[in-house]
């Protein structure tokens, strides 16, 4: 009788098993909810961090290029329907002071001399002296203008002899004898697409009389996403042109949104160079 009673007392009853299963189920549901909640927080935080990093990189790159822009080379273009807004500028590749150059009403020539610059000056780059308005930079160049193309450069000690592709006369002399050298213009465009608004950088499209649109400059390089400015009424870029007493200032105010969170930059960049 004692062995039989011991056999019957071993194991679990059905009620005990059901109770254990219920307790384990509650624990699993609680743990899974915790894991799902933690994963969701991580994914959303990663998305926000990615947008922040992209936007910061784009703004810093724009700031760097604006500060090294040729004086009076910046211009903006906003589509009437708000589908895009572009800031175009001409970045400085090198700068120095000229020693002698042909100016009106002097005789035209195809050479000028300058102090050796820190950065090299190469063929096919543009030489600019005293640009005051956009048209003097972007318009086609005749024999009298303020921007001409370099054909070759000869170095002798601290002196450079720059040969141009044509016989020219610069329109006006710089009061401080500044000479700027540049490559091709570039444009930063905020583009509103059907699915995603982006900041793109366009390069190597050449000099255009009228400021080009994103559709005419190729695909460009993606700099940032999730831009939400209504560009027609809330532009991402505002340009304050230079005056006789102040340099040009670019106001950057792009609006970004991700996972229901919105943040906007309020950044002012001063163009450091003067003619």
Residue frames as qw, qx, qy, qz and C-alpha x, y, z in Angstrom:
[[0.000, 0.888, 0.460, 0.000, 0.00, 0.00, 0.00],
 [0.308, -0.787, 0.087, 0.527, 2.80, 2.43, 0.74],
 [0.378, -0.133, 0.591, 0.700, 4.46, 1.83, -2.68],
 [0.185, 0.600, 0.690, 0.359, 1.14, 2.37, -4.46],
 [0.136, -0.921, -0.298, 0.212, 0.52, 5.62, -2.60],
 [0.368, -0.584, 0.304, 0.656, 4.02, 6.85, -3.44],
 [0.335, 0.164, 0.686, 0.625, 3.41, 6.14, -7.15],
 [0.070, 0.782, 0.589, 0.191, 0.15, 8.01, -7.14],
 [0.244, -0.886, -0.127, 0.372, 1.68, 11.07, -5.44],
 [0.462, -0.269, 0.418, 0.735, 4.49, 11.45, -8.10],
 [0.254, 0.396, 0.588, 0.658, 4.07, 13.93, -11.11],
 [0.106, 0.111, 0.113, -0.982, 1.76, 16.96, -11.70],
 [0.348, 0.539, 0.718, -0.270, -1.95, 17.31, -11.80],
 [0.349, 0.580, 0.523, 0.519, -3.73, 18.83, -14.83],
 [0.147, -0.960, -0.236, -0.018, -4.55, 21.97, -12.88],
 [0.529, -0.658, 0.236, 0.481, -0.88, 22.46, -11.98],
 [0.537, 0.092, 0.538, 0.643, 0.20, 22.04, -15.62],
 [0.175, 0.786, 0.463, 0.372, -2.42, 24.51, -16.88],
 [0.327, -0.922, -0.082, 0.188, -1.36, 26.99, -14.21],
 [0.570, -0.418, 0.375, 0.600, 2.30, 26.70, -15.21],
 [0.434, 0.386, 0.562, 0.589, 1.43, 27.13, -18.89],
 [0.012, -0.920, -0.351, -0.172, -0.60, 30.25, -18.12],
 [0.442, -0.817, 0.102, 0.355, 2.22, 31.72, -16.04],
 [0.561, -0.162, 0.495, 0.643, 4.81, 30.98, -18.76],
 [0.320, 0.637, 0.542, 0.444, 2.51, 32.49, -21.40],
 [0.155, -0.971, -0.181, 0.038, 2.16, 35.69, -19.40],
 [0.524, -0.626, 0.299, 0.493, 5.94, 35.87, -18.95],
 [0.532, 0.143, 0.573, 0.607, 6.59, 35.26, -22.69],
 [0.175, 0.827, 0.442, 0.301, 4.04, 37.90, -23.72],
 [0.308, -0.929, -0.010, 0.205, 5.63, 40.39, -21.33],
 [0.562, -0.418, 0.437, 0.564, 9.14, 39.65, -22.56],
 [0.464, 0.385, 0.583, 0.544, 8.14, 39.78, -26.23],
 [0.037, 0.941, 0.313, 0.124, 6.39, 43.13, -25.70],
 [0.424, -0.808, 0.185, 0.365, 9.53, 44.46, -24.02],
 [0.567, -0.135, 0.555, 0.593, 11.74, 43.22, -26.88],
 [0.339, 0.639, 0.549, 0.419, 9.40, 44.61, -29.55],
 [0.128, -0.975, -0.174, 0.052, 9.18, 47.95, -27.78],
 [0.497, -0.649, 0.330, 0.472, 12.97, 48.13, -27.40],
 [0.539, 0.141, 0.603, 0.571, 13.50, 47.19, -31.05],
 [0.206, 0.832, 0.448, 0.254, 11.02, 49.85, -32.18],
 [0.270, -0.931, 0.039, 0.242, 12.82, 52.49, -30.12],
 [0.559, -0.380, 0.489, 0.552, 16.16, 51.44, -31.62],
 [0.457, 0.421, 0.606, 0.497, 14.84, 51.53, -35.20],
 [0.059, 0.936, 0.318, 0.137, 13.19, 54.92, -34.75],
 [0.403, -0.826, 0.181, 0.351, 16.27, 56.36, -33.02],
 [0.585, -0.121, 0.549, 0.584, 18.48, 55.04, -35.82],
 [0.347, 0.666, 0.523, 0.403, 16.23, 56.68, -38.45],
 [0.134, -0.983, -0.119, 0.040, 16.31, 60.02, -36.61],
 [0.533, -0.625, 0.349, 0.450, 20.07, 59.80, -36.16],
 [0.582, 0.196, 0.567, 0.549, 20.54, 59.04, -39.86],
 [0.201, 0.849, 0.376, 0.312, 18.49, 62.06, -40.94],
 [0.338, -0.920, 0.054, 0.189, 20.35, 64.26, -38.44],
 [0.616, -0.363, 0.454, 0.532, 23.71, 63.07, -39.74],
 [0.482, 0.448, 0.546, 0.519, 22.73, 63.57, -43.38],
 [0.035, 0.945, 0.275, 0.174, 21.29, 67.03, -42.77],
 [0.453, -0.814, 0.177, 0.317, 24.32, 68.09, -40.74],
 [0.620, -0.104, 0.513, 0.585, 26.67, 66.88, -43.47],
 [0.359, 0.656, 0.498, 0.439, 24.69, 68.70, -46.17],
 [0.136, -0.981, -0.133, -0.026, 24.59, 71.98, -44.24],
 [0.554, -0.647, 0.308, 0.423, 28.31, 71.79, -43.39],
 [0.583, 0.145, 0.541, 0.589, 29.20, 71.10, -47.03],
 [0.194, 0.838, 0.387, 0.332, 27.06, 74.02, -48.19],
 [0.347, -0.921, 0.010, 0.177, 28.64, 76.28, -45.57],
 [0.625, -0.374, 0.407, 0.552, 32.15, 75.38, -46.68],
 [0.467, 0.372, 0.541, 0.593, 31.40, 76.03, -50.36],
 [0.011, 0.933, 0.322, 0.162, 29.54, 79.29, -49.67],
 [0.438, -0.831, 0.114, 0.323, 32.46, 80.66, -47.66],
 [0.472, -0.333, 0.533, 0.617, 34.89, 79.95, -50.51],
 [0.502, 0.677, 0.524, 0.124, 32.65, 81.30, -53.27],
 [0.357, 0.219, 0.222, 0.881, 33.82, 83.88, -55.80],
 [0.071, 0.391, 0.357, -0.846, 32.38, 87.27, -54.77],
 [0.473, 0.413, 0.015, -0.778, 28.98, 88.02, -56.30],
 [0.233, 0.184, -0.868, -0.398, 28.75, 84.57, -57.90],
 [0.123, 0.234, 0.917, -0.297, 25.76, 83.35, -55.88],
 [0.436, -0.014, -0.234, -0.869, 22.23, 83.33, -57.25],
 [0.348, 0.124, 0.858, -0.356, 19.03, 81.51, -56.30],
 [0.410, 0.007, -0.556, -0.723, 16.17, 80.08, -58.34],
 [0.347, 0.121, 0.800, -0.475, 12.84, 78.83, -56.97],
 [0.042, -0.270, -0.823, -0.498, 10.19, 77.09, -59.09],
 [0.380, -0.257, -0.061, -0.887, 6.83, 78.82, -59.12],
 [0.802, -0.269, -0.388, -0.366, 5.14, 75.56, -58.10],
 [0.510, -0.667, 0.461, -0.284, 7.66, 75.01, -55.29],
 [0.991, 0.107, -0.084, -0.007, 9.06, 71.83, -56.85],
 [0.804, 0.020, -0.135, 0.580, 12.66, 72.95, -56.34],
 [0.095, -0.991, 0.092, 0.020, 14.94, 75.69, -55.07],
 [0.854, 0.187, -0.053, 0.482, 18.58, 76.00, -56.17],
 [0.257, -0.913, 0.190, 0.254, 21.56, 77.98, -54.89],
 [0.827, 0.433, 0.013, 0.359, 24.30, 78.35, -57.52],
 [0.303, -0.898, 0.248, 0.201, 27.83, 79.56, -56.80],
 [0.712, 0.593, -0.318, 0.204, 31.32, 79.56, -58.25],
 [0.790, -0.575, 0.033, 0.210, 33.85, 78.02, -55.84],
 [0.098, 0.895, -0.433, -0.035, 37.37, 79.46, -55.64],
 [0.965, 0.108, -0.143, 0.192, 40.08, 77.03, -56.73],
 [0.645, -0.107, -0.118, 0.747, 42.96, 79.46, -56.09],
 [0.006, 0.977, 0.194, 0.083, 43.48, 83.13, -55.33],
 [0.650, -0.144, 0.001, 0.747, 46.38, 85.56, -55.46],
 [0.047, 0.854, 0.075, -0.512, 47.26, 89.15, -56.36],
 [0.722, 0.555, 0.236, 0.340, 48.00, 90.14, -59.92],
 [0.465, -0.441, 0.122, 0.758, 51.05, 92.25, -60.79],
 [0.144, 0.372, -0.343, -0.850, 50.07, 93.32, -64.27],
 [0.398, 0.405, 0.823, 0.028, 46.99, 92.68, -66.40],
 [0.084, 0.198, 0.453, 0.865, 45.36, 94.28, -69.47],
 [0.078, 0.617, 0.629, -0.467, 42.57, 96.68, -68.50],
 [0.272, 0.762, 0.425, 0.406, 40.49, 99.04, -70.56],
 [0.672, 0.706, 0.016, -0.224, 41.55, 101.31, -72.26],
 [0.324, -0.594, 0.671, 0.303, 44.97, 99.62, -72.43],
 [0.489, 0.389, -0.652, -0.428, 45.99, 97.49, -75.38],
 [0.941, -0.116, 0.077, -0.309, 44.56, 93.98, -75.42],
 [0.211, 0.532, -0.820, 0.036, 46.89, 91.05, -74.74],
 [0.860, -0.139, -0.415, -0.264, 46.65, 87.38, -73.83],
 [0.658, -0.018, -0.585, 0.474, 48.94, 87.31, -70.78],
 [0.356, -0.832, 0.073, -0.419, 48.96, 88.63, -67.23],
 [0.476, 0.273, -0.688, 0.475, 51.37, 88.25, -64.34],
 [0.657, -0.633, -0.099, -0.398, 50.59, 87.41, -60.72],
 [0.225, -0.570, 0.717, -0.331, 52.18, 86.41, -57.44],
 [0.402, 0.075, -0.909, -0.082, 52.55, 82.65, -57.08],
 [0.687, -0.382, -0.005, -0.618, 49.48, 81.20, -55.36],
 [0.454, -0.356, 0.769, -0.275, 49.45, 78.49, -52.70],
 [0.744, 0.260, 0.603, -0.128, 47.18, 76.32, -54.84],
 [0.357, -0.086, 0.638, 0.677, 48.13, 75.53, -58.45],
 [0.478, 0.586, 0.070, -0.650, 46.50, 77.27, -61.41],
 [0.503, 0.012, 0.810, 0.299, 45.76, 74.95, -64.32],
 [0.116, 0.038, -0.575, -0.809, 44.65, 75.15, -67.92],
 [0.292, -0.426, -0.748, -0.417, 40.88, 75.37, -68.60],
 [0.262, -0.577, -0.581, 0.512, 40.26, 77.15, -65.30],
 [0.118, 0.849, 0.318, 0.404, 38.76, 80.65, -65.26],
 [0.403, -0.092, -0.265, 0.871, 40.54, 83.81, -64.14],
 [0.111, -0.838, -0.486, -0.222, 38.34, 86.53, -62.65],
 [0.334, -0.023, -0.232, 0.913, 39.16, 90.13, -61.72],
 [0.140, 0.146, 0.266, -0.943, 36.69, 92.39, -59.91],
 [0.202, -0.378, -0.798, -0.424, 33.35, 90.63, -60.60],
 [0.169, -0.031, 0.351, -0.920, 30.48, 92.77, -59.30],
 [0.708, 0.143, 0.162, -0.672, 27.32, 91.11, -60.69],
 [0.781, 0.030, 0.622, -0.057, 26.23, 87.62, -61.76],
 [0.729, 0.672, 0.117, -0.067, 26.21, 88.39, -65.47],
 [0.166, 0.843, -0.511, -0.007, 29.92, 89.26, -65.39],
 [0.406, -0.393, 0.821, -0.079, 30.58, 85.71, -64.20],
 [0.620, 0.190, 0.755, -0.094, 28.08, 83.51, -66.03],
 [0.582, 0.740, 0.072, -0.328, 27.56, 85.29, -69.36],
 [0.855, 0.309, 0.157, 0.387, 29.64, 84.26, -72.42],
 [0.401, -0.701, 0.134, 0.574, 32.95, 86.08, -72.47],
 [0.593, 0.793, 0.064, 0.126, 33.96, 88.32, -75.34],
 [0.644, 0.364, -0.226, 0.634, 37.25, 90.19, -75.70],
 [0.036, -0.419, 0.336, -0.843, 36.27, 92.62, -72.92],
 [0.732, -0.469, -0.399, -0.292, 34.91, 91.13, -69.69],
 [0.363, -0.700, 0.479, -0.386, 35.88, 90.03, -66.17],
 [0.788, -0.218, 0.572, -0.060, 36.31, 86.27, -66.63],
 [0.568, 0.618, -0.476, -0.263, 38.61, 84.54, -69.11],
 [0.996, -0.074, 0.031, -0.025, 39.94, 81.00, -69.63],
 [0.359, -0.710, 0.570, 0.206, 43.49, 79.90, -68.79],
 [0.816, 0.483, -0.297, -0.109, 45.51, 78.29, -71.58],
 [0.817, 0.083, -0.392, 0.415, 48.79, 77.76, -69.74],
 [0.426, -0.899, 0.083, -0.060, 50.77, 78.92, -66.70],
 [0.703, 0.387, -0.358, 0.478, 54.53, 79.51, -66.50],
 [0.620, -0.774, -0.092, 0.088, 56.27, 79.82, -63.13],
 [0.564, 0.495, -0.285, 0.596, 59.43, 81.81, -62.43],
 [0.174, 0.141, -0.576, 0.786, 60.32, 82.04, -58.76],
 [0.106, 0.419, 0.689, -0.582, 57.40, 83.70, -56.97],
 [0.330, 0.434, -0.123, -0.829, 55.94, 85.04, -60.21],
 [0.542, 0.318, 0.776, 0.048, 53.36, 83.48, -62.50],
 [0.195, 0.297, -0.399, -0.845, 52.78, 84.32, -66.14],
 [0.507, 0.349, 0.744, -0.260, 49.25, 83.27, -67.08],
 [0.073, 0.127, -0.606, -0.782, 48.46, 82.89, -70.75],
 [0.551, 0.331, 0.470, -0.604, 44.78, 83.11, -71.69],
 [0.570, 0.279, 0.741, 0.220, 43.01, 81.41, -74.57],
 [0.346, 0.763, 0.399, 0.373, 42.36, 84.74, -76.33],
 [0.299, 0.189, -0.108, 0.929, 43.56, 88.33, -76.50],
 [0.310, -0.731, -0.607, -0.036, 41.57, 90.25, -73.90],
 [0.066, 0.394, -0.276, 0.874, 41.10, 93.34, -71.78],
 [0.255, -0.454, -0.777, 0.353, 39.57, 93.13, -68.31],
 [0.049, -0.804, -0.427, -0.411, 36.78, 95.65, -67.79],
 [0.300, -0.877, 0.126, -0.354, 37.87, 97.00, -64.40],
 [0.442, 0.357, -0.685, 0.456, 40.83, 96.69, -62.06],
 [0.658, -0.560, -0.496, 0.084, 40.44, 95.41, -58.51],
 [0.171, -0.922, 0.160, -0.309, 41.19, 98.09, -55.90],
 [0.601, -0.622, 0.500, -0.040, 43.27, 95.53, -53.98],
 [0.345, 0.546, -0.710, -0.281, 44.55, 93.71, -57.09],
 [0.637, -0.098, 0.719, -0.259, 42.72, 90.49, -56.20],
 [0.483, 0.313, -0.658, -0.487, 42.69, 87.68, -58.75],
 [0.715, -0.086, 0.580, -0.381, 40.44, 84.63, -58.38],
 [0.289, 0.272, -0.834, -0.383, 40.72, 81.30, -60.19],
 [0.682, 0.024, 0.491, -0.541, 37.82, 78.87, -60.43],
 [0.189, 0.029, 0.936, 0.296, 36.68, 75.66, -62.05],
 [0.223, -0.379, -0.671, -0.597, 33.03, 75.04, -62.95],
 [0.433, -0.338, 0.204, -0.810, 29.99, 76.39, -61.05],
 [0.219, -0.154, -0.956, 0.123, 28.03, 74.13, -58.73],
 [0.471, -0.363, -0.151, -0.790, 24.46, 74.13, -57.46],
 [0.034, 0.093, 0.894, -0.438, 22.76, 72.93, -54.28],
 [0.443, -0.187, -0.406, -0.777, 19.11, 72.14, -54.98],
 [0.358, 0.087, 0.765, -0.528, 16.25, 71.25, -52.66],
 [0.355, 0.039, -0.682, -0.638, 14.02, 69.09, -54.85],
 [0.583, 0.037, 0.542, -0.604, 10.47, 68.05, -53.94],
 [0.244, 0.082, -0.876, -0.409, 9.74, 64.69, -55.58],
 [0.667, -0.303, -0.386, -0.561, 6.50, 62.74, -55.36],
 [0.851, -0.311, -0.422, 0.039, 7.84, 60.34, -52.74],
 [0.707, -0.448, -0.145, 0.528, 10.82, 62.05, -51.14],
 [0.144, 0.981, -0.057, 0.120, 12.21, 65.59, -50.87],
 [0.868, -0.106, 0.012, 0.485, 15.98, 65.77, -51.18],
 [0.068, -0.915, 0.262, 0.299, 19.02, 68.03, -51.11],
 [0.883, 0.250, 0.244, 0.315, 21.25, 67.36, -54.15],
 [0.246, -0.723, 0.328, 0.556, 24.60, 68.71, -55.32],
 [0.756, 0.598, 0.241, 0.111, 25.12, 69.32, -59.05],
 [0.343, -0.691, 0.387, 0.505, 28.57, 69.88, -60.60],
 [0.346, -0.216, 0.708, 0.576, 30.42, 70.02, -63.91],
 [0.431, 0.652, 0.624, 0.008, 27.52, 71.36, -65.98],
 [0.432, 0.292, 0.267, 0.810, 29.37, 74.48, -67.17],
 [0.007, -0.288, -0.197, 0.937, 28.57, 78.18, -67.21],
 [0.108, 0.588, 0.755, 0.270, 24.95, 79.05, -68.05],
 [0.007, -0.341, -0.075, -0.937, 23.57, 82.53, -68.75],
 [0.639, -0.431, -0.085, -0.632, 20.28, 81.64, -67.06],
 [0.340, -0.396, 0.772, -0.362, 20.48, 79.74, -63.80],
 [0.440, 0.065, -0.833, -0.329, 19.95, 76.04, -64.63],
 [0.769, -0.293, 0.114, -0.556, 17.21, 73.85, -63.17],
 [0.578, -0.337, 0.739, -0.084, 17.76, 70.36, -61.70],
 [0.839, 0.384, 0.371, -0.107, 16.31, 68.78, -64.86],
 [0.583, 0.792, -0.167, 0.076, 19.11, 70.32, -66.97],
 [0.074, -0.780, 0.596, -0.177, 22.03, 69.41, -64.70],
 [0.506, 0.203, -0.838, 0.032, 21.81, 65.60, -64.56],
 [0.691, -0.429, -0.580, -0.046, 21.17, 63.44, -61.51],
 [0.184, -0.765, 0.325, -0.525, 23.42, 65.18, -59.02],
 [0.424, 0.107, -0.810, 0.390, 24.73, 63.74, -55.75],
 [0.572, -0.651, -0.428, -0.256, 22.31, 63.02, -52.92],
 [0.188, 0.436, -0.498, 0.726, 23.29, 65.01, -49.82],
 [0.186, 0.045, 0.709, -0.678, 20.24, 64.69, -47.53],
 [0.247, -0.358, -0.793, -0.427, 16.67, 63.40, -47.52],
 [0.284, -0.615, -0.701, 0.223, 13.39, 64.07, -45.69],
 [0.089, -0.062, -0.029, 0.994, 13.31, 67.79, -46.53],
 [0.040, 0.606, 0.793, -0.048, 9.79, 69.12, -45.91],
 [0.015, -0.403, -0.046, 0.914, 9.95, 72.84, -46.77],
 [0.445, 0.734, 0.512, 0.007, 7.03, 74.17, -48.80],
 [0.546, -0.091, 0.200, 0.808, 9.59, 75.92, -50.98],
 [0.125, 0.618, 0.422, 0.651, 7.19, 78.36, -52.61],
 [0.359, -0.835, -0.160, -0.384, 6.23, 79.90, -49.24],
 [0.653, -0.710, 0.260, 0.041, 8.98, 78.68, -46.89],
 [0.662, 0.639, -0.378, 0.101, 12.25, 78.67, -48.88],
 [0.903, -0.300, -0.094, 0.293, 15.17, 76.63, -47.61],
 [0.578, -0.064, 0.070, 0.811, 17.66, 79.28, -48.77],
 [0.087, 0.965, 0.243, -0.037, 17.44, 83.07, -48.60],
 [0.653, 0.140, 0.057, 0.743, 20.22, 85.15, -50.19],
 [0.104, -0.947, -0.136, 0.272, 20.99, 88.66, -49.00],
 [0.692, 0.572, 0.007, 0.441, 23.22, 90.22, -51.67],
 [0.576, -0.250, -0.152, 0.763, 26.37, 92.15, -50.80],
 [0.078, 0.974, 0.207, 0.053, 26.39, 95.93, -50.47],
 [0.375, 0.749, -0.297, 0.459, 29.12, 98.54, -50.30],
 [0.247, -0.637, 0.518, -0.515, 29.43, 97.99, -46.54],
 [0.719, -0.229, 0.586, -0.296, 28.47, 94.32, -46.01],
 [0.020, 0.234, -0.914, -0.330, 29.31, 90.97, -47.57],
 [0.654, -0.098, -0.486, -0.571, 26.65, 88.69, -48.98],
 [0.349, -0.201, 0.784, -0.473, 24.87, 86.47, -46.45],
 [0.528, -0.062, -0.734, -0.422, 23.12, 83.17, -47.12],
 [0.539, -0.236, 0.499, -0.636, 20.37, 82.14, -44.71],
 [0.397, 0.054, -0.894, -0.199, 19.96, 78.36, -44.57],
 [0.481, -0.106, 0.495, -0.716, 16.66, 77.21, -43.05],
 [0.507, 0.030, -0.773, -0.380, 15.84, 73.71, -44.34],
 [0.672, -0.248, 0.360, -0.598, 13.11, 71.79, -42.52],
 [0.347, 0.203, -0.910, -0.099, 13.52, 68.04, -41.94],
 [0.735, -0.217, 0.224, -0.602, 10.97, 65.50, -40.72],
 [0.464, 0.187, -0.865, -0.043, 11.28, 61.85, -39.67],
 [0.374, -0.278, -0.861, 0.205, 8.99, 59.57, -37.65],
 [0.261, -0.819, -0.494, -0.132, 6.68, 62.45, -36.85],
 [0.471, -0.667, -0.068, 0.573, 9.52, 64.59, -35.48],
 [0.450, 0.800, 0.166, 0.360, 10.40, 67.87, -37.20],
 [0.506, -0.626, 0.022, 0.592, 13.49, 70.05, -36.84],
 [0.455, 0.850, 0.146, 0.221, 14.67, 73.12, -38.71],
 [0.637, -0.104, -0.035, 0.763, 18.09, 74.67, -39.15],
 [0.052, 0.990, 0.132, 0.001, 18.55, 78.42, -38.70],
 [0.727, -0.273, 0.224, 0.588, 22.04, 79.02, -40.05],
 [0.284, 0.949, -0.021, -0.135, 23.61, 82.15, -41.50],
 [0.791, -0.060, 0.266, 0.548, 26.74, 81.95, -43.66],
 [0.080, 0.912, -0.096, -0.390, 28.72, 85.02, -44.66],
 [0.804, 0.509, 0.030, 0.306, 30.62, 85.07, -47.94],
 [0.617, -0.614, 0.040, 0.490, 34.14, 85.83, -46.78],
 [0.530, 0.001, 0.375, 0.761, 35.64, 87.06, -50.06],
 [0.204, 0.845, 0.195, -0.454, 35.31, 90.49, -51.65],
 [0.714, 0.659, 0.121, 0.202, 36.22, 91.66, -55.17]]
